[in-house]
Amino acid sequence: MYKLIALDLDGTLNNDEKKITPKTREALLSVQRRGVTVVLASGRQAPGLRREAETLCLKDHHGLLLSYNGGRIQDATTGEILFDCSLKRDTALRFLRHLEAYPVLSPIVDDGEFIFTTDASRHKVQDESRNNNLKIKIVENIADAVEARGFCPVKILTAAPNEILVPRLADIRRGFEQELSFVQSAPWFYEATVKGVSKSSSLAKICSRLGINQHEVMAFGDAQNDMGMLEFAGHGVAMGNACEELKAMADEITLSNNEDGIAFSLAHHYPFLA
């Protein structure tokens, strides 16, 4: 049986109502009782993993929280931050000022408490605030606010409707390819982290810490930012609602996030769940 299960959240662990269904919850509680480590591996900001961590009782079972697309790893039991890779302040400021040239795009950056934005009605700002338990701070200029507060963001998110975002992906990353890693985590999100940071790189750190081999890892995802994680895992599972790129490289395609796809798959790999 697999010793570690890595789970993306939105579109994977959560259904479209942003909830973990009772069947999926019980399956994950059952494997944890048998000693399996559960890792929440999300592009969300760190505070955005609290609700799911509590629902799955990760604190009681030594689970781990991988947030910011791998930029931070936290022990759910002790609260200890095991890994944190923030952008260099100079890089973050240059990138934020670079994005100012594209007013149709909505940069979203946080300090763990606030999302900084020039307008609360900008694309996906309210959703990110609600989903990640972050307050909204209206500022005149985002880069100036980051500089004044003196913090280094773990990631910078660029949001826009898909038809606006995708034609500008090359423009967004231009000049920063050597400093930042970029991934599209949803049709409307393009995320920037420190070069080399990803869900897969941080999952490798977790496995090394726990003494778990890659072939003992099972990973579930639905989006492009899950591709590296599924490739790293001994068994990568794409949800039925996953993007076609992920389905093409997955070891298994399960039911959708609205059909208890995780529970359905786990029942085939852990006999005690059948």
C-alpha positions in Angstrom: 0.0 0.0 0.0 1.1 3.6 -0.6 2.5 5.3 2.5 1.8 8.8 1.4 -1.1 10.4 -0.4 -0.7 13.9 -1.9 -3.9 15.8 -2.6 -4.6 18.9 -4.6 -7.5 20.8 -3.2 -9.7 22.7 -5.6 -11.1 20.5 -8.3 -9.7 17.4 -6.6 -10.2 17.0 -2.9 -13.1 19.6 -2.9 -16.2 19.2 -5.0 -17.4 22.2 -7.0 -19.1 23.5 -3.8 -15.6 23.7 -2.2 -16.5 20.9 0.2 -15.0 17.5 1.1 -17.8 15.0 0.8 -18.5 12.6 3.7 -17.4 9.6 1.6 -14.1 11.1 0.6 -13.5 12.3 4.2 -14.1 8.9 5.7 -11.8 7.2 3.2 -9.0 9.6 4.0 -9.6 9.3 7.7 -9.5 5.5 7.4 -6.1 5.4 5.6 -4.6 7.9 8.1 -5.7 5.5 11.0 -3.7 2.9 9.2 -0.6 5.1 9.3 -0.7 6.6 5.8 0.5 10.2 5.7 -1.8 12.7 4.0 -0.3 15.8 2.4 -2.5 18.7 1.2 -0.6 20.0 -1.9 -2.1 23.2 -3.1 -1.4 26.4 -5.0 -3.5 28.1 -2.3 -1.9 30.5 0.2 -1.0 28.9 3.5 -4.1 30.1 5.5 -6.3 28.6 2.8 -5.5 25.0 3.8 -6.8 25.3 7.4 -10.4 24.3 6.8 -9.5 21.1 4.8 -6.7 20.2 7.3 -9.3 20.4 10.2 -11.9 18.5 8.2 -9.4 15.6 7.7 -8.0 15.8 11.2 -4.5 16.2 9.9 -3.3 17.5 13.2 -4.1 14.2 14.9 -2.4 12.1 12.2 0.8 14.1 11.5 -0.3 15.3 8.1 1.6 18.0 6.2 0.5 21.2 4.4 2.2 22.1 1.2 1.0 25.5 0.1 1.9 28.2 -2.4 2.5 25.5 -5.1 5.4 24.1 -3.0 6.7 27.4 -1.6 6.0 26.4 2.0 5.7 23.1 3.9 4.1 23.1 7.4 3.7 20.3 9.9 -0.1 20.1 10.7 0.6 18.7 14.1 3.2 21.0 15.5 2.6 24.1 13.3 6.3 24.1 12.5 7.3 25.5 9.1 9.6 22.9 7.6 10.4 24.7 4.4 9.8 28.3 3.1 11.1 29.7 -0.1 10.1 33.3 -0.6 10.9 35.5 -3.6 13.8 37.9 -3.2 12.3 41.3 -2.5 14.1 42.9 -5.4 12.7 40.2 -7.8 9.2 40.5 -6.4 9.2 44.3 -6.7 10.5 44.2 -10.3 8.0 41.6 -11.3 5.1 43.5 -9.7 6.1 46.7 -11.5 6.5 44.7 -14.7 2.8 43.6 -14.4 1.7 47.2 -14.1 2.2 47.4 -17.9 -0.8 45.1 -18.3 -3.8 46.8 -16.5 -6.2 44.0 -17.7 -4.3 41.6 -15.4 -5.0 41.4 -11.7 -1.9 40.7 -9.6 -2.7 39.0 -6.3 0.0 39.0 -3.5 -0.4 38.3 0.2 1.6 38.4 3.4 -0.2 35.6 5.1 -2.8 38.0 6.5 -3.8 40.4 3.7 -4.2 40.3 0.0 -3.0 43.6 -1.4 -4.9 45.0 -4.3 -5.8 48.4 -5.8 -9.4 47.4 -6.2 -11.4 44.7 -4.4 -13.5 44.1 -7.5 -10.5 43.0 -9.6 -10.7 39.5 -11.1 -10.8 36.7 -8.5 -9.7 38.9 -5.6 -12.8 38.3 -3.6 -12.7 34.5 -4.3 -9.0 34.3 -3.2 -9.9 36.3 0.0 -12.8 34.0 0.8 -11.0 30.7 -0.1 -7.8 31.5 1.7 -9.0 33.2 4.9 -7.2 36.4 3.9 -8.4 39.9 4.4 -8.3 42.5 1.6 -6.1 45.5 1.9 -6.7 48.3 -0.7 -3.5 50.1 -1.6 -2.6 52.7 -4.2 0.2 50.6 -5.6 0.9 46.9 -4.9 4.7 47.0 -5.3 4.9 50.1 -3.1 2.9 48.4 -0.4 5.1 45.3 -0.5 8.2 47.4 -0.3 6.8 49.6 2.5 5.8 46.6 4.6 9.1 44.9 4.0 7.9 41.3 3.4 8.9 38.9 0.7 5.9 37.1 -0.9 6.1 33.3 -1.4 4.3 33.6 -4.7 2.7 36.2 -7.0 -0.5 35.3 -8.7 -1.7 36.9 -11.9 -5.5 36.6 -12.5 -7.6 37.3 -15.5 -10.4 35.6 -17.5 -8.9 32.8 -19.6 -9.3 34.6 -22.9 -7.4 37.6 -21.6 -4.8 35.7 -19.6 -3.6 33.0 -22.0 -2.5 35.4 -24.9 -0.4 37.3 -22.4 1.4 34.4 -20.7 4.6 35.0 -22.6 4.4 38.8 -21.8 3.9 38.0 -18.1 7.0 35.8 -17.8 9.2 37.8 -20.2 12.5 38.8 -18.6 11.9 36.6 -15.5 12.3 33.1 -16.8 15.7 32.7 -15.1 14.5 33.9 -11.7 10.9 32.5 -11.4 9.0 29.4 -12.1 5.6 29.9 -13.8 2.6 27.6 -13.9 -1.0 27.9 -14.9 -3.0 26.5 -12.0 -6.4 27.2 -13.4 -7.8 28.8 -16.6 -7.7 32.2 -14.9 -4.5 31.9 -12.8 -0.8 32.1 -13.7 1.5 31.6 -10.7 5.1 32.7 -10.1 7.3 31.2 -7.4 11.1 31.0 -6.9 12.8 29.2 -9.8 12.7 25.4 -9.2 9.9 25.5 -6.6 7.0 23.3 -7.4 4.6 20.8 -5.8 6.9 18.0 -6.9 10.1 19.6 -5.6 8.5 20.1 -2.2 6.9 16.6 -2.2 10.4 15.3 -2.8 11.6 17.1 0.4 8.8 15.6 2.4 9.6 12.1 1.2 13.2 12.6 2.1 12.3 13.8 5.5 9.9 10.9 6.2 12.1 8.2 4.5 9.4 7.4 2.0 10.3 6.3 -1.6 8.7 7.8 -4.7 7.1 4.5 -5.5 5.3 4.6 -2.1 3.6 7.9 -3.0 0.1 8.3 -4.5 -0.9 11.7 -5.8 -4.2 13.2 -7.0 -4.7 16.3 -9.1 -6.7 18.0 -11.8 -4.7 20.9 -13.3 -1.4 21.7 -15.0 0.3 22.6 -11.8 -0.3 19.0 -10.6 1.6 17.5 -13.6 5.0 17.4 -11.9 3.5 16.0 -8.7 1.8 13.1 -10.5 5.0 12.4 -12.5 7.0 12.3 -9.2 4.6 9.9 -7.5 4.7 6.2 -7.9 1.1 6.3 -8.8 -0.4 9.5 -10.3 -4.2 9.8 -10.4 -6.0 12.4 -12.6 -9.6 13.3 -11.6 -12.3 12.8 -14.2 -12.6 16.6 -14.4 -8.9 17.1 -14.9 -7.4 18.9 -17.9 -6.5 16.8 -20.9 -2.7 17.3 -20.4 -2.9 15.7 -16.9 -5.1 12.8 -18.0 -2.6 12.1 -20.8 0.3 11.5 -18.4 -1.5 10.0 -15.4 -1.3 6.4 -14.3 -5.0 6.3 -13.6 -8.1 8.4 -14.3 -10.7 8.3 -11.6 -14.2 9.7 -11.2 -14.6 13.5 -11.0 -14.3 15.6 -7.9 -18.1 15.7 -7.7 -18.3 11.9 -7.8 -16.0 11.0 -4.9 -13.2 10.2 -7.3 -10.6 10.1 -4.5 -12.6 7.6 -2.4 -13.4 5.5 -5.5 -9.7 5.2 -6.4 -8.5 4.6 -2.8 -11.0 1.7 -2.5 -9.1 -0.1 -5.3 -5.7 0.4 -3.7 -6.5 -0.2 0.0 -8.4 -3.4 0.5 -9.7 -2.4 3.9 -11.8 0.3 2.2 -13.5 -2.0 -0.2 
